[in-house]
């Protein structure tokens, strides 16, 4: 039985930042990409074993100019 993942956007801001910081260290070991879909997939794959989900819906909303 698999446990549901916690959506990234529901985490407290300090926990989100800690995960981003940890991801930055991991990302430095990977080949770079400019493809947003690839970046999201890699981050989601890294978060999943930690019980956290991430999708494009978790990205901050862009401000309209």
MARZAKE-906200 format. One record per residue: residue in three letters; residue number from 1; x, y, z of N, C-alpha, C in turn. Coordinates in nm, 3 decimals, always signed. Layout:
% residues N
@resn: ala&resi: NUM&n.east: X&n.north: Y&n.up: Z&ca.east: X&ca.north: Y&ca.up: Z&c.east: X&c.north: Y&c.up: Z
...
//
This chain:
% residues 65
@resn: unk&resi: 1&n.east: +0.085&n.north: -0.118&n.up: +0.000&ca.east: +0.000&ca.north: +0.000&ca.up: +0.000&c.east: +0.089&c.north: +0.124&c.up: +0.000
@resn: unk&resi: 2&n.east: +0.069&n.north: +0.211&n.up: -0.095&ca.east: +0.149&ca.north: +0.332&ca.up: -0.106&c.east: +0.080&c.north: +0.448&c.up: -0.036
@resn: unk&resi: 3&n.east: +0.161&n.north: +0.527&n.up: +0.027&ca.east: +0.109&ca.north: +0.643&ca.up: +0.098&c.east: +0.105&c.north: +0.762&c.up: +0.001
@resn: unk&resi: 4&n.east: +0.001&n.north: +0.843&n.up: +0.013&ca.east: -0.012&ca.north: +0.961&ca.up: -0.073&c.east: +0.104&c.north: +1.058&c.up: -0.046
@resn: unk&resi: 5&n.east: +0.149&n.north: +1.121&n.up: -0.152&ca.east: +0.257&ca.north: +1.219&ca.up: -0.139&c.east: +0.199&c.north: +1.354&c.up: -0.096
@resn: unk&resi: 6&n.east: +0.277&n.north: +1.428&n.up: -0.021&ca.east: +0.239&ca.north: +1.562&ca.up: +0.023&c.east: +0.272&c.north: +1.661&c.up: -0.087
@resn: unk&resi: 7&n.east: +0.176&n.north: +1.740&n.up: -0.133&ca.east: +0.205&ca.north: +1.840&ca.up: -0.236&c.east: +0.306&c.north: +1.944&c.up: -0.184
@resn: unk&resi: 8&n.east: +0.405&n.north: +1.973&n.up: -0.266&ca.east: +0.509&ca.north: +2.069&ca.up: -0.232&c.east: +0.451&c.north: +2.202&c.up: -0.186
@resn: unk&resi: 9&n.east: +0.348&n.north: +2.249&n.up: -0.256&ca.east: +0.291&ca.north: +2.382&ca.up: -0.226&c.east: +0.228&c.north: +2.390&c.up: -0.088
@resn: unk&resi: 10&n.east: +0.200&n.north: +2.275&n.up: -0.025&ca.east: +0.138&ca.north: +2.277&ca.up: +0.107&c.east: +0.241&c.north: +2.279&c.up: +0.220
@resn: unk&resi: 11&n.east: +0.368&n.north: +2.266&n.up: +0.185&ca.east: +0.473&ca.north: +2.268&ca.up: +0.286&c.east: +0.498&c.north: +2.410&c.up: +0.334
@resn: unk&resi: 12&n.east: +0.542&n.north: +2.427&n.up: +0.458&ca.east: +0.577&ca.north: +2.561&ca.up: +0.506&c.east: +0.692&c.north: +2.619&c.up: +0.422
@resn: unk&resi: 13&n.east: +0.695&n.north: +2.751&n.up: +0.406&ca.east: +0.798&ca.north: +2.815&ca.up: +0.325&c.east: +0.942&c.north: +2.775&c.up: +0.364
@resn: unk&resi: 14&n.east: +0.970&n.north: +2.761&n.up: +0.494&ca.east: +1.107&ca.north: +2.727&ca.up: +0.533&c.east: +1.143&c.north: +2.584&c.up: +0.490
@resn: unk&resi: 15&n.east: +1.045&n.north: +2.493&n.up: +0.488&ca.east: +1.069&ca.north: +2.356&ca.up: +0.442&c.east: +1.088&c.north: +2.355&c.up: +0.291
@resn: unk&resi: 16&n.east: +1.009&n.north: +2.434&n.up: +0.219&ca.east: +1.025&ca.north: +2.444&ca.up: +0.074&c.east: +1.166&c.north: +2.494&c.up: +0.041
@resn: unk&resi: 17&n.east: +1.211&n.north: +2.596&n.up: +0.113&ca.east: +1.344&ca.north: +2.652&ca.up: +0.086&c.east: +1.453&c.north: +2.551&c.up: +0.116
@resn: unk&resi: 18&n.east: +1.439&n.north: +2.477&n.up: +0.225&ca.east: +1.539&ca.north: +2.375&ca.up: +0.259&c.east: +1.547&c.north: +2.269&c.up: +0.149
@resn: unk&resi: 19&n.east: +1.432&n.north: +2.231&n.up: +0.094&ca.east: +1.432&ca.north: +2.134&ca.up: -0.015&c.east: +1.495&c.north: +2.193&c.up: -0.141
@resn: unk&resi: 20&n.east: +1.465&n.north: +2.318&n.up: -0.170&ca.east: +1.529&ca.north: +2.383&ca.up: -0.287&c.east: +1.680&c.north: +2.387&c.up: -0.270
@resn: unk&resi: 21&n.east: +1.726&n.north: +2.417&n.up: -0.150&ca.east: +1.871&ca.north: +2.422&ca.up: -0.124&c.east: +1.934&c.north: +2.284&c.up: -0.144
@resn: unk&resi: 22&n.east: +1.868&n.north: +2.181&n.up: -0.093&ca.east: +1.917&ca.north: +2.045&ca.up: -0.112&c.east: +1.917&c.north: +2.005&c.up: -0.257
@resn: unk&resi: 23&n.east: +1.816&n.north: +2.048&n.up: -0.330&ca.east: +1.807&ca.north: +2.018&ca.up: -0.472&c.east: +1.918&c.north: +2.088&c.up: -0.550
@resn: unk&resi: 24&n.east: +1.953&n.north: +2.208&n.up: -0.511&ca.east: +2.061&ca.north: +2.281&ca.up: -0.580&c.east: +2.191&c.north: +2.201&c.up: -0.574
@resn: unk&resi: 25&n.east: +2.219&n.north: +2.140&n.up: -0.460&ca.east: +2.339&ca.north: +2.056&ca.up: -0.447&c.east: +2.330&c.north: +1.935&c.up: -0.540
@resn: unk&resi: 26&n.east: +2.214&n.north: +1.873&n.up: -0.545&ca.east: +2.194&ca.north: +1.755&ca.up: -0.631&c.east: +2.199&c.north: +1.793&c.up: -0.779
@resn: unk&resi: 27&n.east: +2.139&n.north: +1.906&n.up: -0.812&ca.east: +2.135&ca.north: +1.951&ca.up: -0.950&c.east: +2.274&c.north: +1.978&c.up: -1.006
@resn: unk&resi: 28&n.east: +2.364&n.north: +2.021&n.up: -0.921&ca.east: +2.501&ca.north: +2.050&ca.up: -0.964&c.east: +2.570&c.north: +1.925&c.up: -1.017
@resn: unk&resi: 29&n.east: +2.521&n.north: +1.806&n.up: -0.980&ca.east: +2.580&ca.north: +1.679&ca.up: -1.023&c.east: +2.521&c.north: +1.631&c.up: -1.157
@resn: unk&resi: 30&n.east: +2.414&n.north: +1.694&n.up: -1.204&ca.east: +2.344&ca.north: +1.648&ca.up: -1.324&c.east: +2.377&c.north: +1.736&c.up: -1.444
@resn: unk&resi: 31&n.east: +2.351&n.north: +1.679&n.up: -1.562&ca.east: +2.365&ca.north: +1.756&ca.up: -1.684&c.east: +2.259&c.north: +1.866&c.up: -1.684
@resn: unk&resi: 32&n.east: +2.296&n.north: +1.982&n.up: -1.731&ca.east: +2.203&ca.north: +2.094&ca.up: -1.731&c.east: +2.099&c.north: +2.080&c.up: -1.842
@resn: unk&resi: 33&n.east: +1.985&n.north: +2.142&n.up: -1.822&ca.east: +1.879&ca.north: +2.145&ca.up: -1.922&c.east: +1.806&c.north: +2.278&c.up: -1.911
@resn: unk&resi: 34&n.east: +1.755&n.north: +2.324&n.up: -2.022&ca.east: +1.674&ca.north: +2.445&ca.up: -2.023&c.east: +1.525&c.north: +2.410&c.up: -2.031
@resn: unk&resi: 35&n.east: +1.495&n.north: +2.283&n.up: -2.054&ca.east: +1.356&ca.north: +2.239&ca.up: -2.071&c.east: +1.284&c.north: +2.238&c.up: -1.936
@resn: unk&resi: 36&n.east: +1.182&n.north: +2.321&n.up: -1.923&ca.east: +1.110&ca.north: +2.331&ca.up: -1.797&c.east: +1.047&c.north: +2.198&c.up: -1.758
@resn: unk&resi: 37&n.east: +0.990&n.north: +2.125&n.up: -1.855&ca.east: +0.929&ca.north: +1.995&ca.up: -1.824&c.east: +1.032&c.north: +1.899&c.up: -1.766
@resn: unk&resi: 38&n.east: +1.151&n.north: +1.900&n.up: -1.820&ca.east: +1.258&ca.north: +1.814&ca.up: -1.770&c.east: +1.300&c.north: +1.855&c.up: -1.628
@resn: unk&resi: 39&n.east: +1.309&n.north: +1.984&n.up: -1.605&ca.east: +1.345&ca.north: +2.032&ca.up: -1.471&c.east: +1.241&c.north: +1.989&c.up: -1.367
@resn: unk&resi: 40&n.east: +1.113&n.north: +2.003&n.up: -1.404&ca.east: +1.004&ca.north: +1.964&ca.up: -1.313&c.east: +1.010&c.north: +1.813&c.up: -1.287
@resn: unk&resi: 41&n.east: +1.031&n.north: +1.735&n.up: -1.393&ca.east: +1.037&ca.north: +1.588&ca.up: -1.378&c.east: +1.153&c.north: +1.547&c.up: -1.287
@resn: unk&resi: 42&n.east: +1.268&n.north: +1.608&n.up: -1.304&ca.east: +1.383&ca.north: +1.575&ca.up: -1.221&c.east: +1.359&c.north: +1.611&c.up: -1.074
@resn: unk&resi: 43&n.east: +1.304&n.north: +1.729&n.up: -1.050&ca.east: +1.277&ca.north: +1.772&ca.up: -0.913&c.east: +1.174&c.north: +1.680&c.up: -0.849
@resn: unk&resi: 44&n.east: +1.068&n.north: +1.647&n.up: -0.925&ca.east: +0.964&ca.north: +1.558&ca.up: -0.874&c.east: +1.021&c.north: +1.420&c.up: -0.840
@resn: unk&resi: 45&n.east: +1.108&n.north: +1.369&n.up: -0.926&ca.east: +1.169&ca.north: +1.237&ca.up: -0.901&c.east: +1.257&c.north: +1.241&c.up: -0.777
@resn: unk&resi: 46&n.east: +1.323&n.north: +1.352&n.up: -0.753&ca.east: +1.409&ca.north: +1.367&ca.up: -0.635&c.east: +1.326&c.north: +1.380&c.up: -0.507
@resn: unk&resi: 47&n.east: +1.212&n.north: +1.447&n.up: -0.517&ca.east: +1.125&ca.north: +1.467&ca.up: -0.401&c.east: +1.043&c.north: +1.343&c.up: -0.364
@resn: unk&resi: 48&n.east: +1.003&n.north: +1.264&n.up: -0.461&ca.east: +0.912&ca.north: +1.151&ca.up: -0.437&c.east: +0.959&c.north: +1.056&c.up: -0.327
@resn: unk&resi: 49&n.east: +1.087&n.north: +1.016&n.up: -0.322&ca.east: +1.130&ca.north: +0.927&ca.up: -0.214&c.east: +1.120&c.north: +0.993&c.up: -0.075
@resn: unk&resi: 50&n.east: +1.107&n.north: +1.125&n.up: -0.074&ca.east: +1.093&ca.north: +1.198&ca.up: +0.051&c.east: +0.946&c.north: +1.219&c.up: +0.088
@resn: unk&resi: 51&n.east: +0.856&n.north: +1.160&n.up: +0.006&ca.east: +0.713&ca.north: +1.168&ca.up: +0.035&c.east: +0.647&c.north: +1.296&c.up: -0.012
@resn: unk&resi: 52&n.east: +0.709&n.north: +1.364&n.up: -0.109&ca.east: +0.659&ca.north: +1.494&ca.up: -0.155&c.east: +0.637&c.north: +1.489&c.up: -0.306
@resn: unk&resi: 53&n.east: +0.526&n.north: +1.545&n.up: -0.350&ca.east: +0.499&ca.north: +1.554&ca.up: -0.494&c.east: +0.527&c.north: +1.696&c.up: -0.542
@resn: unk&resi: 54&n.east: +0.556&n.north: +1.707&n.up: -0.673&ca.east: +0.578&ca.north: +1.838&ca.up: -0.734&c.east: +0.531&c.north: +1.831&c.up: -0.877
@resn: unk&resi: 55&n.east: +0.448&n.north: +1.928&n.up: -0.916&ca.east: +0.399&ca.north: +1.940&ca.up: -1.054&c.east: +0.412&c.north: +2.086&c.up: -1.097
@resn: unk&resi: 56&n.east: +0.377&n.north: +2.112&n.up: -1.221&ca.east: +0.380&ca.north: +2.250&ca.up: -1.271&c.east: +0.288&c.north: +2.339&c.up: -1.189
@resn: unk&resi: 57&n.east: +0.184&n.north: +2.281&n.up: -1.128&ca.east: +0.093&ca.north: +2.360&ca.up: -1.044&c.east: +0.162&c.north: +2.414&c.up: -0.918
@resn: unk&resi: 58&n.east: +0.276&n.north: +2.355&n.up: -0.882&ca.east: +0.349&ca.north: +2.401&ca.up: -0.764&c.east: +0.441&c.north: +2.519&c.up: -0.794
@resn: unk&resi: 59&n.east: +0.458&n.north: +2.549&n.up: -0.921&ca.east: +0.542&ca.north: +2.664&ca.up: -0.957&c.east: +0.472&c.north: +2.793&c.up: -0.914
@resn: unk&resi: 60&n.east: +0.550&n.north: +2.893&n.up: -0.874&ca.east: +0.487&ca.north: +3.020&ca.up: -0.837&c.east: +0.417&c.north: +3.082&c.up: -0.958
@resn: unk&resi: 61&n.east: +0.307&n.north: +3.148&n.up: -0.933&ca.east: +0.233&ca.north: +3.214&ca.up: -1.039&c.east: +0.317&c.north: +3.330&c.up: -1.093
@resn: unk&resi: 62&n.east: +0.314&n.north: +3.343&n.up: -1.222&ca.east: +0.388&ca.north: +3.455&ca.up: -1.284&c.east: +0.306&c.north: +3.582&c.up: -1.270
@resn: unk&resi: 63&n.east: +0.377&n.north: +3.690&n.up: -1.243&ca.east: +0.310&ca.north: +3.819&ca.up: -1.235&c.east: +0.281&c.north: +3.871&c.up: -1.375
@resn: unk&resi: 64&n.east: +0.165&n.north: +3.929&n.up: -1.392&ca.east: +0.131&ca.north: +3.989&ca.up: -1.520&c.east: +0.185&c.north: +4.131&c.up: -1.521
@resn: unk&resi: 65&n.east: +0.247&n.north: +4.165&n.up: -1.632&ca.east: +0.308&ca.north: +4.297&ca.up: -1.644&c.east: +0.214&c.north: +4.393&c.up: -1.711
//
